[in-house]
Amino acid sequence: MNKLDFGKLIAALRKEHEDEDLRPWTQQRLAEEANLPSGVELFTEDMISSIERGIRGVDHDALQALATALQLTSGERKEFFLAATGIDSQEIPRQQNSPEEVFSELLAYLKQMHLPATLLDQYCDCLAVNHTLIELYDLASCGWALGSQEQKRFPHNEMRFIFSDEVANHLGERMGEHWTTYAANSMMLFRTRSLRYRATPYFKDLLVELKKSRLFKRYWREVYYQEKDHNFNAVDIRMNSPRWGAISCFTTTRIAIATAGELYLGVVVPADYDTSNVFSRIINETGVPVAYCLESWPNKDPQPQHLDIRIVT
């Protein structure tokens, strides 16, 4: 990421924080917060302004201080330091990795999978999902059918899904005390994957939409107050399903890097013998694997639209 774009990223991360009057942090406030750990004046308001405008670079100590002041998680810090290298994101992968070919290849993988799986992009927009995942969560019983959100903005964003009232209540009843951990870890992954894209117009619009949910706002802000970090690039799922019984599983992710960003093929894996049997029952009832393509990629449109949901063939 070049200095100008990195400066825009720092400005976006600064504005995600709010002061005591619920107003975004000023450049002066960020300078003060970044100076606190060392007790040395590493930054002034003018310096922060120069950094955000791409005029001034940031050295090792200053990067560390900014990451701490912005209260980034370990995953976010990794992405933050990568962004500071001066290499644009689209220059990281080999140029032969065209977005369309990568997307098509992952759709082919998803189509063959019997295990529950979903395909997400760097904004955690769900591009495709298989029928086994829909059955695992028994989404039909909470009214979250494919296409049911098509008149809303960002209809298939995973955070919009998890923190919607319908799904949160639905999963909360099944997960019990594990729901809070599931929600917090899902938020951690979202923050990590989206870190380098926080200054993009698409993410800014997405965040405004997501913050309309009080539950999303709660978990988005709680990250700043949690002492314990999320150490794994996975989410544990434990629930008692009225339909399938006790389930204990976790997600594992296959990551593809393309010039337009990253894609994440998330697969749900059973964590014990009983859950393996449950998955076998779901697979037997589902029959031939079926996957649904929900959105195109990398071209994205956040506006409400008629969704041409299609079965992946």
C-alpha positions in Angstrom: 0.0 0.0 0.0 1.6 3.3 -1.0 2.0 6.2 1.5 -1.2 8.0 0.3 -3.4 5.0 0.6 -1.8 4.0 3.9 -2.5 7.5 5.2 -6.1 7.1 4.2 -6.2 3.8 6.1 -4.9 5.5 9.3 -7.5 8.2 8.9 -10.3 5.6 8.5 -9.1 3.7 11.5 -8.9 6.9 13.6 -12.4 7.8 12.7 -13.7 4.4 13.8 -12.9 5.4 17.4 -15.2 7.7 19.3 -14.5 10.1 22.1 -16.6 10.6 25.3 -19.1 12.6 23.3 -19.4 9.9 20.6 -17.5 12.0 18.1 -14.7 10.5 15.9 -11.2 10.9 17.2 -9.5 14.0 16.0 -5.9 13.9 14.7 -4.9 15.6 18.0 -6.5 12.8 20.0 -4.7 10.1 18.0 -1.4 11.8 18.6 -2.1 11.9 22.3 -3.1 8.3 22.4 0.0 7.2 20.4 2.3 9.1 22.8 0.9 7.6 26.0 2.8 4.2 26.1 6.3 5.7 25.8 5.7 9.0 27.5 7.6 10.5 24.6 6.2 12.9 22.0 6.5 10.8 19.0 3.5 12.5 17.3 1.9 15.9 17.0 -1.3 16.8 15.4 0.6 18.2 12.4 2.5 14.9 12.1 -0.6 12.8 12.1 -2.1 15.2 9.4 1.0 14.8 7.3 0.9 11.0 7.6 -2.8 10.8 6.7 -2.2 13.0 3.6 0.6 10.6 2.5 3.3 13.3 2.9 5.2 11.7 5.8 6.3 8.1 6.2 6.2 6.1 9.5 9.1 4.3 11.0 9.2 1.1 13.1 8.6 2.7 16.5 5.9 5.0 15.1 4.0 2.1 13.5 4.1 0.1 16.8 2.7 3.2 18.6 0.0 3.8 16.1 -1.1 0.1 16.1 -1.3 0.2 19.9 -3.2 3.5 20.0 -5.7 2.3 17.5 -6.2 -0.8 19.7 -5.8 -3.2 16.8 -6.1 -6.9 17.5 -3.2 -9.3 16.7 -4.7 -10.1 13.3 -5.4 -6.5 12.5 -1.8 -5.6 13.5 -0.4 -8.1 11.0 -2.5 -6.6 8.2 -1.6 -3.1 9.4 2.1 -3.7 9.2 1.7 -5.4 5.8 -0.1 -2.4 4.6 2.8 -0.2 5.7 5.3 -1.9 3.5 4.6 0.5 0.6 3.6 -2.4 -1.7 0.1 -2.0 -3.1 -2.3 -5.0 -2.4 -2.8 -5.7 -6.1 1.0 -6.1 -6.5 1.3 -8.9 -3.9 -0.1 -11.8 -6.0 1.4 -12.9 -9.3 -0.4 -11.1 -12.1 -1.5 -14.4 -13.6 -3.9 -14.9 -10.7 -6.9 -13.2 -12.4 -9.8 -12.6 -10.1 -12.3 -14.3 -12.4 -10.3 -17.5 -12.7 -9.7 -17.7 -8.9 -13.4 -17.1 -8.2 -14.3 -19.8 -10.8 -11.9 -22.3 -9.3 -13.2 -21.9 -5.8 -16.8 -22.2 -6.9 -15.8 -25.5 -8.5 -14.3 -26.7 -5.1 -17.5 -25.6 -3.3 -19.7 -27.5 -5.7 -17.9 -30.7 -4.9 -18.0 -30.4 -1.1 -20.3 -32.5 1.0 -19.2 -30.6 4.2 -20.9 -27.3 5.0 -19.1 -24.5 3.2 -19.3 -20.9 2.2 -17.2 -18.6 0.0 -16.4 -15.1 1.3 -14.5 -12.1 0.0 -12.3 -9.6 1.9 -15.4 -7.7 3.1 -17.0 -10.9 4.4 -19.7 -10.7 1.6 -21.0 -14.3 1.0 -20.4 -15.0 -2.7 -21.6 -18.6 -2.6 -22.9 -21.2 -0.1 -23.7 -24.8 -0.3 -27.0 -26.5 0.7 -25.4 -28.5 3.5 -24.5 -25.3 5.4 -28.1 -24.1 5.1 -29.3 -27.4 6.5 -26.8 -27.4 9.3 -28.0 -24.1 10.7 -31.6 -25.0 9.8 -32.1 -21.5 8.4 -35.5 -22.3 6.9 -37.0 -22.3 10.4 -36.0 -18.7 11.1 -37.1 -17.3 7.7 -33.7 -16.6 6.3 -34.2 -18.1 2.9 -32.0 -17.4 -0.2 -33.1 -14.2 -1.7 -35.1 -13.1 1.3 -32.8 -10.0 1.8 -32.6 -9.0 -1.8 -34.3 -5.6 -1.2 -31.7 -4.6 1.3 -28.2 -3.2 0.9 -25.3 -5.7 1.2 -27.8 -8.5 1.3 -25.3 -11.4 1.7 -22.7 -9.9 4.1 -21.8 -12.4 6.8 -21.9 -9.8 9.5 -25.3 -8.6 8.5 -26.4 -12.2 8.6 -24.9 -13.1 12.0 -26.0 -10.0 13.8 -29.5 -9.8 12.3 -32.3 -10.2 14.9 -33.7 -13.3 13.3 -30.4 -15.2 13.0 -29.0 -14.0 16.3 -32.1 -15.2 18.1 -32.1 -18.4 16.1 -28.5 -19.3 16.8 -28.6 -17.9 20.3 -31.3 -20.4 21.3 -29.2 -23.2 19.9 -25.8 -22.1 21.0 -26.7 -20.9 24.5 -23.6 -19.5 26.3 -21.4 -20.3 23.3 -23.2 -17.6 21.2 -21.2 -14.7 22.7 -17.9 -16.5 21.9 -19.1 -17.3 18.4 -20.1 -13.7 17.7 -16.9 -12.2 19.1 -14.6 -14.5 17.2 -16.6 -13.9 14.0 -16.2 -10.2 14.5 -12.5 -10.6 15.0 -12.1 -12.4 11.7 -14.2 -9.7 10.0 -12.0 -7.0 11.4 -8.8 -8.8 10.4 -9.9 -9.6 6.8 -11.2 -6.2 6.1 -8.3 -4.2 7.7 -6.5 -3.2 4.6 -9.8 -2.2 2.9 -11.2 0.0 5.7 -10.6 3.2 3.7 -12.4 2.1 0.5 -15.8 3.6 -0.3 -17.3 0.2 -0.3 -16.3 -0.6 3.2 -17.3 2.8 4.5 -20.8 2.3 3.1 -20.9 -1.3 4.4 -19.9 -0.2 7.9 -22.6 2.5 8.0 -25.2 -0.1 7.0 -23.9 -2.7 9.6 -24.0 -0.2 12.4 -27.7 0.1 12.0 -27.8 -3.1 14.0 -27.4 -2.5 17.7 -26.0 -6.0 18.1 -23.3 -5.4 15.5 -22.3 -2.1 17.1 -22.0 -3.8 20.5 -19.6 -6.4 19.2 -17.7 -4.0 16.9 -16.9 -1.8 19.9 -16.4 -4.5 22.5 -13.2 -5.5 20.6 -11.6 -2.4 22.0 -12.3 -3.5 25.6 -11.4 -7.1 25.4 -8.1 -8.0 27.0 -8.0 -11.5 25.5 -7.1 -11.7 21.8 -8.4 -14.2 19.3 -5.4 -16.4 18.4 -6.9 -18.7 15.8 -8.0 -18.1 12.2 -11.2 -20.1 12.8 -14.5 -20.1 14.6 -15.7 -22.8 17.0 -19.4 -23.8 16.6 -21.2 -25.6 19.5 -24.9 -25.9 19.5 -27.9 -28.1 20.3 -30.1 -28.3 17.3 -33.7 -29.4 17.6 -33.4 -31.0 14.3 -29.8 -32.5 14.4 -29.0 -32.8 18.1 -25.6 -31.8 19.7 -23.1 -30.3 17.3 -19.4 -29.5 17.9 -17.4 -28.3 14.9 -15.1 -25.6 13.7 -14.3 -23.7 10.5 -11.1 -24.2 8.5 -10.3 -21.8 5.6 -8.7 -22.1 2.2 -7.4 -18.7 1.2 -6.9 -17.6 -2.4 -5.0 -14.4 -3.2 -5.9 -12.5 -6.4 -5.2 -9.0 -7.7 -8.6 -7.8 -6.6 -8.3 -9.1 -3.0 -8.6 -12.3 -1.0 -11.2 -15.0 -1.2 -11.9 -17.3 1.7 -13.4 -20.8 1.2 -14.6 -21.6 4.7 -15.4 -25.3 5.5 -17.1 -26.5 8.6 -15.4 -29.6 10.1 -16.8 -31.9 12.8 -14.8 -31.8 16.1 -16.1 -35.1 17.5 -17.6 -38.5 16.6 -21.2 -37.6 17.2 -21.0 -34.5 15.0 -19.4 -36.6 12.2 -22.6 -38.8 12.4 -24.8 -35.7 12.3 -22.9 -34.5 9.2 -23.4 -37.9 7.6 -27.1 -37.6 8.2 -27.3 -34.2 6.6 -25.3 -35.3 3.6 -27.5 -38.4 3.1 -30.6 -36.2 3.2 -29.1 -33.6 0.9 -27.9 -36.1 -1.6 -25.9 -34.7 -4.5 -23.9 -31.6 -3.4 -25.6 -28.3 -4.3 -24.0 -24.9 -4.2 -25.6 -21.5 -4.9 -23.8 -18.5 -6.3 -25.2 -15.4 -4.7 -23.0 -12.6 -6.1 -20.5 -11.9 -8.8 -16.9 -11.0 -8.0 -14.8 -8.9 -8.2 -17.4 -6.5 -9.5 -19.6 -5.5 -6.5 -22.8 -3.4 -6.2 -24.0 -2.5 -2.7 -27.4 -1.3 -3.9 -30.6 -3.3 -3.5 -31.2 -5.4 -6.6 -32.9 -8.5 -7.9 -30.5 -11.3 -7.2 -29.9 -13.9 -9.8 -29.2 -16.7 -7.4 -28.0 -19.7 -9.4 -26.9 -23.2 -8.8 -23.2 -23.7 -9.4 -22.8 -26.2 -12.3 
